[in-house]
């Protein structure tokens, strides 16, 4: 019986995948979002601190080659988060996210996640049609803003934004799909700051993303992000408060950057 249920589930997933990867109308043209920040093969690794405890690891990897979705080349980006075994007793995380970002428009065409966060479990699979402004999901179909992002693609899209005319307090809109809802969010430019990192001092742009207050975050202003002040716009550090305490996320390894890491202070 269990084998039959698993077989039916696999068949339904294949049918869903086939049915919802329909081509967009030939008359629709994606925006051309200039991307000087990342490319195929980039890999970023982070360590997560909970107070003085080395609690978890995060890896974000762009595939080495393009994946075709709806006849369009995409960046397949995989983000994984995993708590260390020594921290699992307190809070266990085993998260896997995949987003397929159009290589011209910098907007996702497909998104998949499987999440385990302590006793919480969830899976999601979504296809975005930016021409019709429709989102088709395994759980729910929805209207959506054009060029909506998910939590992973939104990070990479934000790296492509030109901050040359930014001033302290300027905000940038960012529509995010998360768990069958659309959130009209924004992030704020806080200026520039040089911080100490695993790679020495790094010149950074300081940003404050608006958060979704939910089972993880207590307040929409509880996160600060420092990204490298160079063409790469690499997230160097993230500090945030969550329901179980304060977290600090630091870059500790990188490879496959598109441009030289010139933000490092020599």
C-alpha positions in Angstrom: 0.0 0.0 0.0 2.8 2.4 1.0 4.6 1.6 -2.3 1.5 2.4 -4.3 1.0 5.8 -2.6 4.6 6.7 -3.3 4.2 5.7 -6.9 1.1 7.8 -7.3 2.8 10.8 -5.7 5.8 10.5 -8.1 3.4 10.3 -11.1 1.5 13.3 -10.0 4.7 15.3 -9.5 5.9 14.4 -13.1 2.5 15.4 -14.5 2.6 18.6 -12.6 6.1 19.3 -13.9 5.1 18.6 -17.5 1.9 20.6 -17.4 3.1 23.7 -15.8 6.3 24.3 -17.7 4.5 25.9 -20.6 6.3 28.3 -22.9 5.7 32.0 -22.5 4.1 34.0 -25.4 6.6 34.9 -28.1 5.4 38.5 -27.8 6.6 38.9 -24.2 10.1 40.2 -23.7 11.8 39.8 -20.4 13.5 42.9 -18.9 17.2 43.0 -19.3 18.6 43.2 -15.8 22.3 44.0 -15.9 24.2 41.4 -13.8 27.8 42.2 -12.9 27.6 40.4 -9.6 27.7 36.6 -10.1 28.0 33.9 -12.7 27.9 30.1 -13.2 30.1 28.2 -10.7 30.0 30.7 -7.8 30.0 29.0 -4.4 29.6 30.8 -1.1 29.9 29.1 2.3 28.9 30.6 5.7 29.1 29.7 9.3 26.3 30.6 11.7 27.0 31.6 15.2 24.4 31.5 18.0 26.1 33.5 20.7 29.5 31.9 21.1 28.3 28.6 19.6 29.2 27.6 16.1 25.7 26.5 15.3 25.2 25.8 11.6 26.5 26.0 8.0 25.0 27.5 4.9 26.1 26.8 1.3 24.9 28.8 -1.7 26.0 27.4 -5.1 25.2 28.4 -8.7 25.4 25.5 -11.1 28.4 25.4 -13.4 26.2 25.4 -16.5 22.7 26.8 -17.4 19.5 24.8 -16.9 16.8 25.3 -19.5 13.3 26.2 -18.1 10.6 27.1 -20.6 13.2 27.2 -23.4 15.2 29.9 -21.4 18.6 29.5 -19.9 18.6 29.9 -16.1 20.9 30.0 -13.2 20.1 27.0 -11.0 20.9 28.2 -7.5 20.9 25.8 -4.6 20.9 27.0 -1.0 21.3 24.5 1.9 21.2 25.2 5.6 22.2 22.6 8.2 22.7 22.8 12.0 25.8 21.2 13.4 25.2 17.9 15.2 26.4 19.6 18.5 23.5 22.1 18.1 20.7 19.7 16.9 19.6 19.0 20.5 18.5 22.7 20.8 17.2 23.4 17.3 17.5 21.2 14.2 17.6 22.6 10.7 17.8 20.7 7.4 16.8 23.1 4.7 17.1 22.7 0.9 16.1 25.5 -1.5 16.4 25.6 -5.3 15.6 28.5 -7.6 15.9 28.7 -11.4 16.6 32.4 -12.3 16.2 33.7 -15.8 19.7 34.7 -16.9 18.5 37.9 -18.6 15.6 39.1 -16.5 17.0 38.0 -13.1 13.6 36.7 -12.1 12.8 33.1 -11.0 11.0 30.7 -13.4 10.9 27.8 -11.0 11.3 27.3 -7.2 11.5 24.3 -5.0 12.0 23.8 -1.3 12.1 21.1 1.3 12.3 22.4 4.9 12.9 20.8 8.3 13.2 23.2 11.1 12.8 21.4 14.5 9.2 20.0 14.4 8.2 22.0 11.3 8.2 20.3 7.9 7.2 21.8 4.6 7.7 21.3 0.8 6.8 23.6 -2.1 7.1 23.6 -5.8 6.2 26.7 -7.9 6.4 27.9 -11.5 6.2 31.6 -12.3 4.8 33.1 -15.5 6.0 36.7 -15.6 4.0 37.5 -18.7 0.6 36.5 -17.4 1.5 37.4 -13.8 0.3 34.0 -12.7 2.0 31.6 -10.3 1.2 27.9 -10.5 2.1 25.8 -7.5 1.7 22.3 -6.3 -0.3 23.6 -3.4 -1.9 26.7 -4.8 -2.3 28.9 -8.0 -2.1 32.6 -7.5 -1.9 36.0 -9.1 1.6 37.6 -8.7 3.4 40.8 -9.4 5.6 40.7 -12.5 9.2 39.8 -11.6 8.3 38.5 -8.1 11.2 36.8 -6.4 11.5 34.0 -3.9 13.7 34.1 -0.8 16.8 32.8 -2.6 16.4 34.4 -6.0 15.7 37.7 -4.3 19.1 37.7 -2.7 20.8 37.2 -6.0 18.6 39.8 -7.7 19.4 42.4 -5.0 23.1 41.8 -5.8 22.6 43.1 -9.3 21.1 46.5 -8.2 23.0 49.6 -9.0 23.6 51.6 -5.7 25.6 54.4 -7.4 22.8 56.9 -6.7 21.9 55.5 -3.2 21.6 57.7 -0.1 21.1 56.7 3.5 17.5 55.8 4.0 16.7 55.1 0.4 14.5 52.0 -0.1 14.2 49.5 -2.9 11.0 47.5 -3.5 11.2 43.7 -3.5 8.1 41.5 -4.0 8.6 38.0 -2.4 6.7 34.8 -2.7 6.8 32.7 0.5 4.6 29.8 1.5 1.6 30.6 -0.7 1.6 34.3 -0.1 3.0 37.4 -1.8 4.7 40.0 0.3 5.4 43.5 -1.0 8.6 44.2 0.9 11.6 46.5 0.5 15.1 46.9 1.8 16.9 50.0 3.0 20.3 51.4 2.1 22.2 52.3 5.3 25.5 53.5 3.9 29.0 52.1 3.8 31.1 50.5 6.4 34.4 48.6 6.6 34.1 45.4 8.8 36.5 42.7 10.0 35.9 39.3 8.4 37.7 36.0 7.9 39.4 37.6 5.0 40.6 40.7 6.8 38.9 44.0 6.5 36.3 44.3 3.8 34.6 47.5 2.5 30.9 46.9 2.6 27.5 48.3 1.7 25.1 48.1 4.6 21.5 47.1 4.0 18.4 46.4 6.1 15.9 44.0 4.4 12.3 44.1 5.6 11.4 40.7 7.0 8.3 38.6 7.1 7.3 38.3 10.8 6.4 34.7 11.3 7.6 31.6 13.2 11.2 32.6 12.7 11.5 36.4 12.8 10.1 38.7 15.6 10.3 42.1 13.9 10.5 43.3 10.3 13.7 45.3 11.0 15.6 42.6 12.9 18.2 41.9 10.1 21.3 43.8 8.9 23.3 42.7 5.9 26.8 43.8 4.8 27.6 43.1 1.1 31.0 43.7 -0.5 31.4 47.1 -2.0 32.6 45.9 -5.3 31.1 44.4 -8.4 30.4 41.0 -6.7 28.1 42.3 -4.0 28.9 39.2 -1.9 27.0 39.0 1.4 29.8 39.1 3.9 27.9 39.2 7.1 24.3 38.9 8.3 23.1 39.7 11.8 19.6 39.0 12.9 17.3 38.4 15.9 15.0 35.4 15.8 12.6 33.9 18.3 15.2 31.7 19.9 17.9 34.4 20.1 20.5 36.3 18.0 22.3 34.9 15.0 25.4 36.0 13.2 26.3 34.6 9.8 29.8 35.1 8.4 31.2 34.2 5.0 34.1 31.8 5.5 34.7 30.5 2.0 34.2 31.6 -1.6 35.1 30.5 -5.1 34.1 31.1 -8.7 33.5 34.8 -8.3 32.6 36.7 -11.5 34.9 39.7 -10.7 38.0 40.2 -8.5 37.3 40.6 -4.8 38.4 44.3 -4.7 36.5 45.1 -1.6 39.2 43.5 0.5 41.4 46.1 2.1 45.0 45.3 1.4 
